[in-house]
Amino acid sequence: MPIALTLPGERTIMLNLRGALGRASLAIGFGLFFPALVLAQVAVTGVSESGGQLTITGTGFGTHGDYGGSQPFLNAAWNDFSAGINGGNLFLDGTNNAAWSYQTNSGRTSSKRWARKDYIASLDDSIRRLGALALNMSGTTGTFYSTFWLRCGSNVVQAAKFWRIYGTGPELPNVFLSITDGYNMMSYSNVNGNPVPSTVWAIQPGPMQCANRWERWEIYMRDTPGNDLIEVYVDGQFAFRRGSQLPSLHRDLEGSSANERQQWVATPWGGDGHTIDFGHMVDGDFFGYSDAFVDYTRARVELSDQPTWLLARRKEIQIPLQWSSSRVTVQANPGAFQSGQTVYVYVVDSNGNVNAAGFPYVVGSAGGGSPVSGPPAPTGLHLVP
């Protein structure tokens, strides 16, 4: 059976798999041509629910540090805005709080609350675009993972920065994501004091759609010397990446001088005492945020309506409470999934490995289902740049 596999950077290979021999050839082929592509050992064997918490059992989950502080969760920050804009280690920074409003209508579902940041044209230019919902970082590990749902107004212009992270250093290193003309995504870094802007499509092969729908954004960043990286995904699809050790790769949709092999992340970044900001600046219209989550590891639990990770485009992040290599407990977050709907549970470890086949779970049920039937191998794939 011929299979086309497209990897980040728009590289496509054709595979022909026939039974066990085909699967063995797949593993050997990946080892020869993609030596950094490793088979994940994450496996989910059971899911149960009690009191709004899911307990997931299996193997290969790895570890997850406790960065929640006084908050009843392991991750660094979380707010589903069910009780207000401030909460879960995320707080308005006081610069322009009047630009923010708490929304009870037009969310991802009829009952889903969200936070809105508006451009206020009547204010002085020095403040009318400013004012973030921010996490004051502490206990950072050198890796940063944040995810959120974004909605935007149809008149947002280039100065709008919907996500931003700061670090320590003489240049106060920062990376931000913004929207430029045509609803393209623009990313910017000032590593070594040199502005390095790059404009890309947010979702290949088309422009951002946040003026028409809620979009799920994921940003992963690490500051490992010699292995720095930033990656951006929108609705589960690869959108953008940069790293000083990535293969030299020009992508036409990013402009004439763009190359993925660029250092955008200072090493060390030094996040402690600085912020990750949502809605740092808005110009011309509004940004809306739903289910904002920040952590200092990629280890996480996701629900999806698709039985395989490769097909998972609609996902809902779960809130970790306890974590060991064989057992994870999370506060269930159905997000936009409805009670009684069958979804699939995925556990991602700190290296980005994940169970390829989801474990079925009925939202609001007292227990999980049976493992998903499907191709028994490979159990998981992860591309390590």
MARKE-896961 format. One line per field, with one value per residue (C-alpha): residue number from 1; residue in one letter; chain; x, y, z. Coordinates in steps of 0.1 Angstrom, whole numbers. Example, Ala and Ser with C-alpha at 12.3 -4.5 7.8 and 13.67 -1.06 7.14 Angstrom:
// MARKE-896961
n	1 | 2
res	A | S
chain	A | A
u	123 | 137
v	-45 | -11
w	78 | 71
// end
This chain:
// MARKE-896961
n	1 | 2 | 3 | 4 | 5 | 6 | 7 | 8 | 9 | 10 | 11 | 12 | 13 | 14 | 15 | 16 | 17 | 18 | 19 | 20 | 21 | 22 | 23 | 24 | 25 | 26 | 27 | 28 | 29 | 30 | 31 | 32 | 33 | 34 | 35 | 36 | 37 | 38 | 39 | 40 | 41 | 42 | 43 | 44 | 45 | 46 | 47 | 48 | 49 | 50 | 51 | 52 | 53 | 54 | 55 | 56 | 57 | 58 | 59 | 60 | 61 | 62 | 63 | 64 | 65 | 66 | 67 | 68 | 69 | 70 | 71 | 72 | 73 | 74 | 75 | 76 | 77 | 78 | 79 | 80 | 81 | 82 | 83 | 84 | 85 | 86 | 87 | 88 | 89 | 90 | 91 | 92 | 93 | 94 | 95 | 96 | 97 | 98 | 99 | 100 | 101 | 102 | 103 | 104 | 105 | 106 | 107 | 108 | 109 | 110 | 111 | 112 | 113 | 114 | 115 | 116 | 117 | 118 | 119 | 120 | 121 | 122 | 123 | 124 | 125 | 126 | 127 | 128 | 129 | 130 | 131 | 132 | 133 | 134 | 135 | 136 | 137 | 138 | 139 | 140 | 141 | 142 | 143 | 144 | 145 | 146 | 147 | 148 | 149 | 150 | 151 | 152 | 153 | 154 | 155 | 156 | 157 | 158 | 159 | 160 | 161 | 162 | 163 | 164 | 165 | 166 | 167 | 168 | 169 | 170 | 171 | 172 | 173 | 174 | 175 | 176 | 177 | 178 | 179 | 180 | 181 | 182 | 183 | 184 | 185 | 186 | 187 | 188 | 189 | 190 | 191 | 192 | 193 | 194 | 195 | 196 | 197 | 198 | 199 | 200 | 201 | 202 | 203 | 204 | 205 | 206 | 207 | 208 | 209 | 210 | 211 | 212 | 213 | 214 | 215 | 216 | 217 | 218 | 219 | 220 | 221 | 222 | 223 | 224 | 225 | 226 | 227 | 228 | 229 | 230 | 231 | 232 | 233 | 234 | 235 | 236 | 237 | 238 | 239 | 240 | 241 | 242 | 243 | 244 | 245 | 246 | 247 | 248 | 249 | 250 | 251 | 252 | 253 | 254 | 255 | 256 | 257 | 258 | 259 | 260 | 261 | 262 | 263 | 264 | 265 | 266 | 267 | 268 | 269 | 270 | 271 | 272 | 273 | 274 | 275 | 276 | 277 | 278 | 279 | 280 | 281 | 282 | 283 | 284 | 285 | 286 | 287 | 288 | 289 | 290 | 291 | 292 | 293 | 294 | 295 | 296 | 297 | 298 | 299 | 300 | 301 | 302 | 303 | 304 | 305 | 306 | 307 | 308 | 309 | 310 | 311 | 312 | 313 | 314 | 315 | 316 | 317 | 318 | 319 | 320 | 321 | 322 | 323 | 324 | 325 | 326 | 327 | 328 | 329 | 330 | 331 | 332 | 333 | 334 | 335 | 336 | 337 | 338 | 339 | 340 | 341 | 342 | 343 | 344 | 345 | 346 | 347 | 348 | 349 | 350 | 351 | 352 | 353 | 354 | 355 | 356 | 357 | 358 | 359 | 360 | 361 | 362 | 363 | 364 | 365 | 366 | 367 | 368 | 369 | 370 | 371 | 372 | 373 | 374 | 375 | 376 | 377 | 378 | 379 | 380 | 381 | 382 | 383 | 384 | 385
res	M | P | I | A | L | T | L | P | G | E | R | T | I | M | L | N | L | R | G | A | L | G | R | A | S | L | A | I | G | F | G | L | F | F | P | A | L | V | L | A | Q | V | A | V | T | G | V | S | E | S | G | G | Q | L | T | I | T | G | T | G | F | G | T | H | G | D | Y | G | G | S | Q | P | F | L | N | A | A | W | N | D | F | S | A | G | I | N | G | G | N | L | F | L | D | G | T | N | N | A | A | W | S | Y | Q | T | N | S | G | R | T | S | S | K | R | W | A | R | K | D | Y | I | A | S | L | D | D | S | I | R | R | L | G | A | L | A | L | N | M | S | G | T | T | G | T | F | Y | S | T | F | W | L | R | C | G | S | N | V | V | Q | A | A | K | F | W | R | I | Y | G | T | G | P | E | L | P | N | V | F | L | S | I | T | D | G | Y | N | M | M | S | Y | S | N | V | N | G | N | P | V | P | S | T | V | W | A | I | Q | P | G | P | M | Q | C | A | N | R | W | E | R | W | E | I | Y | M | R | D | T | P | G | N | D | L | I | E | V | Y | V | D | G | Q | F | A | F | R | R | G | S | Q | L | P | S | L | H | R | D | L | E | G | S | S | A | N | E | R | Q | Q | W | V | A | T | P | W | G | G | D | G | H | T | I | D | F | G | H | M | V | D | G | D | F | F | G | Y | S | D | A | F | V | D | Y | T | R | A | R | V | E | L | S | D | Q | P | T | W | L | L | A | R | R | K | E | I | Q | I | P | L | Q | W | S | S | S | R | V | T | V | Q | A | N | P | G | A | F | Q | S | G | Q | T | V | Y | V | Y | V | V | D | S | N | G | N | V | N | A | A | G | F | P | Y | V | V | G | S | A | G | G | G | S | P | V | S | G | P | P | A | P | T | G | L | H | L | V | P
chain	A | A | A | A | A | A | A | A | A | A | A | A | A | A | A | A | A | A | A | A | A | A | A | A | A | A | A | A | A | A | A | A | A | A | A | A | A | A | A | A | A | A | A | A | A | A | A | A | A | A | A | A | A | A | A | A | A | A | A | A | A | A | A | A | A | A | A | A | A | A | A | A | A | A | A | A | A | A | A | A | A | A | A | A | A | A | A | A | A | A | A | A | A | A | A | A | A | A | A | A | A | A | A | A | A | A | A | A | A | A | A | A | A | A | A | A | A | A | A | A | A | A | A | A | A | A | A | A | A | A | A | A | A | A | A | A | A | A | A | A | A | A | A | A | A | A | A | A | A | A | A | A | A | A | A | A | A | A | A | A | A | A | A | A | A | A | A | A | A | A | A | A | A | A | A | A | A | A | A | A | A | A | A | A | A | A | A | A | A | A | A | A | A | A | A | A | A | A | A | A | A | A | A | A | A | A | A | A | A | A | A | A | A | A | A | A | A | A | A | A | A | A | A | A | A | A | A | A | A | A | A | A | A | A | A | A | A | A | A | A | A | A | A | A | A | A | A | A | A | A | A | A | A | A | A | A | A | A | A | A | A | A | A | A | A | A | A | A | A | A | A | A | A | A | A | A | A | A | A | A | A | A | A | A | A | A | A | A | A | A | A | A | A | A | A | A | A | A | A | A | A | A | A | A | A | A | A | A | A | A | A | A | A | A | A | A | A | A | A | A | A | A | A | A | A | A | A | A | A | A | A | A | A | A | A | A | A | A | A | A | A | A | A | A | A | A | A | A | A | A | A | A | A | A | A | A | A | A | A | A | A | A | A | A | A | A | A | A | A | A | A | A | A | A | A | A | A | A | A | A | A | A | A | A | A
u	0 | 17 | 18 | 30 | 46 | 51 | 75 | 79 | 96 | 74 | 96 | 76 | 86 | 67 | 64 | 52 | 41 | 30 | 23 | 50 | 78 | 65 | 65 | 100 | 111 | 95 | 115 | 148 | 141 | 135 | 168 | 187 | 172 | 160 | 183 | 168 | 133 | 127 | 100 | 81 | 74 | 44 | 14 | -20 | -37 | -65 | -86 | -110 | -129 | -139 | -150 | -141 | -106 | -92 | -66 | -46 | -25 | 2 | 39 | 66 | 49 | 82 | 82 | 66 | 79 | 57 | 57 | 22 | 33 | 1 | -21 | -37 | -20 | 14 | 18 | 29 | -3 | -39 | -71 | -103 | -118 | -148 | -144 | -129 | -99 | -74 | -66 | -44 | -11 | -23 | -30 | -36 | -4 | -21 | -9 | -43 | -68 | -97 | -89 | -98 | -134 | -148 | -170 | -199 | -212 | -198 | -173 | -162 | -195 | -226 | -214 | -177 | -162 | -133 | -112 | -112 | -86 | -97 | -78 | -91 | -85 | -95 | -66 | -31 | -10 | 15 | -10 | -40 | -24 | -8 | -17 | -12 | -26 | 7 | 25 | 53 | 77 | 96 | 112 | 117 | 136 | 149 | 119 | 86 | 53 | 22 | -11 | -43 | -74 | -73 | -100 | -94 | -113 | -113 | -94 | -64 | -32 | 6 | 14 | -8 | 13 | -9 | 19 | 52 | 80 | 108 | 141 | 172 | 201 | 215 | 191 | 161 | 157 | 121 | 102 | 67 | 40 | 19 | -5 | 5 | -14 | -35 | -38 | -4 | 16 | 48 | 73 | 102 | 133 | 159 | 186 | 220 | 203 | 195 | 159 | 150 | 114 | 99 | 64 | 48 | 14 | 0 | -16 | -2 | -12 | -36 | -37 | -47 | -84 | -88 | -112 | -136 | -131 | -113 | -79 | -57 | -22 | 8 | 43 | 72 | 106 | 139 | 171 | 196 | 230 | 236 | 201 | 179 | 144 | 111 | 81 | 46 | 15 | -20 | -49 | -24 | -6 | 30 | 33 | 68 | 101 | 136 | 168 | 205 | 211 | 182 | 191 | 193 | 159 | 143 | 106 | 92 | 61 | 83 | 99 | 130 | 156 | 139 | 158 | 148 | 184 | 185 | 190 | 159 | 162 | 190 | 209 | 204 | 171 | 167 | 129 | 127 | 114 | 101 | 68 | 49 | 22 | -11 | -25 | 7 | -4 | -35 | -40 | -72 | -96 | -95 | -80 | -100 | -84 | -99 | -82 | -47 | -21 | 16 | 42 | 80 | 78 | 60 | 47 | 9 | -24 | -47 | -82 | -90 | -120 | -96 | -84 | -48 | -25 | -15 | -51 | -57 | -65 | -91 | -75 | -83 | -55 | -60 | -47 | -21 | -25 | -2 | 24 | 45 | 60 | 30 | 1 | -11 | -41 | -56 | -84 | -108 | -112 | -138 | -133 | -157 | -163 | -198 | -209 | -215 | -191 | -164 | -129 | -94 | -67 | -31 | -2 | 28 | 61 | 87 | 105 | 74 | 68 | 31 | 9 | 1 | -33 | -57 | -74 | -112 | -130 | -166 | -168 | -185 | -184 | -173 | -146 | -127 | -130 | -108 | -77 | -83 | -79 | -56 | -21 | -1 | 32 | 47 | 34 | 45 | 66 | 84 | 107 | 135 | 153
v	0 | 32 | 59 | 95 | 110 | 147 | 160 | 196 | 216 | 202 | 171 | 142 | 106 | 77 | 44 | 10 | -11 | -48 | -65 | -72 | -69 | -35 | -23 | -36 | -18 | 13 | 12 | 4 | 31 | 58 | 47 | 51 | 83 | 100 | 89 | 114 | 100 | 77 | 52 | 64 | 40 | 58 | 35 | 41 | 10 | 24 | 55 | 60 | 90 | 100 | 133 | 152 | 137 | 113 | 86 | 73 | 42 | 29 | 31 | 55 | 87 | 100 | 127 | 160 | 185 | 205 | 241 | 251 | 266 | 273 | 264 | 229 | 217 | 208 | 231 | 267 | 284 | 276 | 295 | 284 | 318 | 300 | 323 | 355 | 369 | 367 | 333 | 302 | 322 | 345 | 381 | 414 | 435 | 467 | 487 | 490 | 468 | 487 | 472 | 437 | 424 | 392 | 375 | 351 | 349 | 339 | 315 | 281 | 267 | 285 | 283 | 288 | 320 | 339 | 370 | 398 | 425 | 455 | 483 | 516 | 543 | 571 | 565 | 581 | 563 | 553 | 530 | 522 | 492 | 478 | 457 | 419 | 389 | 376 | 348 | 359 | 330 | 312 | 278 | 276 | 246 | 259 | 246 | 265 | 252 | 273 | 267 | 287 | 293 | 325 | 346 | 380 | 409 | 413 | 447 | 436 | 450 | 443 | 459 | 434 | 410 | 381 | 361 | 372 | 358 | 377 | 365 | 378 | 395 | 429 | 431 | 418 | 390 | 385 | 366 | 375 | 364 | 390 | 394 | 413 | 423 | 396 | 378 | 362 | 354 | 373 | 360 | 382 | 377 | 401 | 376 | 392 | 426 | 419 | 421 | 390 | 393 | 366 | 365 | 331 | 316 | 305 | 274 | 259 | 266 | 293 | 324 | 328 | 323 | 337 | 363 | 335 | 309 | 300 | 285 | 263 | 276 | 257 | 272 | 251 | 267 | 254 | 272 | 243 | 256 | 242 | 228 | 259 | 257 | 274 | 256 | 268 | 247 | 259 | 235 | 207 | 217 | 227 | 265 | 278 | 268 | 282 | 268 | 273 | 235 | 228 | 219 | 249 | 251 | 280 | 280 | 303 | 312 | 328 | 354 | 356 | 356 | 332 | 301 | 277 | 275 | 307 | 312 | 328 | 317 | 331 | 304 | 305 | 323 | 330 | 332 | 335 | 370 | 377 | 370 | 351 | 375 | 370 | 400 | 421 | 445 | 448 | 473 | 480 | 455 | 427 | 395 | 368 | 340 | 307 | 279 | 294 | 269 | 274 | 248 | 243 | 209 | 194 | 166 | 168 | 150 | 158 | 147 | 146 | 135 | 115 | 79 | 86 | 113 | 120 | 130 | 149 | 185 | 194 | 188 | 199 | 202 | 185 | 198 | 176 | 169 | 139 | 124 | 93 | 71 | 47 | 68 | 103 | 121 | 151 | 175 | 168 | 197 | 188 | 222 | 222 | 184 | 175 | 151 | 116 | 122 | 96 | 111 | 97 | 101 | 109 | 113 | 133 | 129 | 156 | 146 | 150 | 112 | 102 | 71 | 70 | 53 | 71 | 54 | 59 | 77 | 89 | 124 | 124 | 86 | 66 | 48 | 45 | 20 | -5 | 3 | 16 | -11 | -3 | -8 | -23 | -6 | 18 | 27 | 63 | 86 | 118 | 140 | 153 | 182
w	0 | -11 | 16 | 11 | 43 | 44 | 70 | 83 | 57 | 29 | 23 | 10 | 7 | -7 | 12 | 1 | 30 | 28 | 61 | 87 | 61 | 51 | 86 | 92 | 60 | 73 | 105 | 87 | 61 | 87 | 104 | 72 | 58 | 90 | 118 | 143 | 137 | 167 | 175 | 205 | 233 | 248 | 252 | 269 | 283 | 303 | 311 | 340 | 353 | 388 | 402 | 370 | 369 | 344 | 354 | 325 | 328 | 304 | 298 | 287 | 300 | 314 | 341 | 347 | 372 | 396 | 384 | 395 | 429 | 449 | 420 | 420 | 388 | 376 | 347 | 349 | 340 | 330 | 326 | 308 | 318 | 335 | 365 | 351 | 331 | 360 | 374 | 370 | 373 | 344 | 352 | 335 | 337 | 346 | 316 | 299 | 317 | 303 | 269 | 282 | 287 | 300 | 274 | 280 | 244 | 210 | 225 | 212 | 225 | 237 | 273 | 269 | 284 | 269 | 273 | 247 | 241 | 221 | 203 | 218 | 193 | 217 | 240 | 237 | 212 | 239 | 256 | 234 | 218 | 250 | 280 | 282 | 300 | 313 | 331 | 353 | 348 | 376 | 378 | 341 | 326 | 293 | 274 | 270 | 257 | 254 | 237 | 234 | 212 | 192 | 176 | 159 | 144 | 106 | 108 | 128 | 113 | 115 | 149 | 166 | 187 | 200 | 217 | 231 | 254 | 271 | 285 | 303 | 286 | 276 | 246 | 266 | 241 | 229 | 203 | 192 | 168 | 151 | 122 | 91 | 59 | 43 | 77 | 74 | 106 | 112 | 137 | 150 | 171 | 184 | 193 | 194 | 190 | 153 | 143 | 123 | 110 | 89 | 75 | 68 | 62 | 95 | 80 | 49 | 22 | 32 | 54 | 90 | 96 | 131 | 118 | 107 | 134 | 166 | 160 | 183 | 185 | 199 | 204 | 215 | 223 | 238 | 245 | 246 | 233 | 199 | 197 | 200 | 184 | 180 | 164 | 158 | 150 | 141 | 144 | 145 | 113 | 111 | 104 | 112 | 128 | 133 | 148 | 144 | 138 | 115 | 79 | 56 | 40 | 21 | 19 | -8 | 11 | 38 | 15 | -6 | 22 | 47 | 59 | 87 | 98 | 120 | 157 | 170 | 207 | 228 | 248 | 277 | 274 | 311 | 315 | 352 | 362 | 327 | 311 | 285 | 272 | 255 | 236 | 243 | 215 | 194 | 165 | 146 | 161 | 188 | 199 | 218 | 239 | 251 | 272 | 277 | 289 | 296 | 307 | 309 | 292 | 262 | 284 | 283 | 278 | 249 | 238 | 201 | 180 | 158 | 166 | 153 | 163 | 127 | 119 | 151 | 141 | 168 | 203 | 238 | 264 | 298 | 331 | 348 | 385 | 391 | 367 | 367 | 340 | 341 | 356 | 349 | 366 | 349 | 356 | 327 | 303 | 276 | 259 | 230 | 231 | 243 | 271 | 256 | 227 | 220 | 219 | 221 | 248 | 239 | 262 | 250 | 268 | 274 | 241 | 221 | 217 | 217 | 214 | 177 | 183 | 207 | 236 | 234 | 261 | 263 | 276 | 310 | 314 | 344 | 324 | 291 | 263 | 246 | 226 | 191 | 165 | 136 | 122 | 151 | 140 | 143 | 178 | 175 | 155 | 164 | 143 | 165 | 147
// end
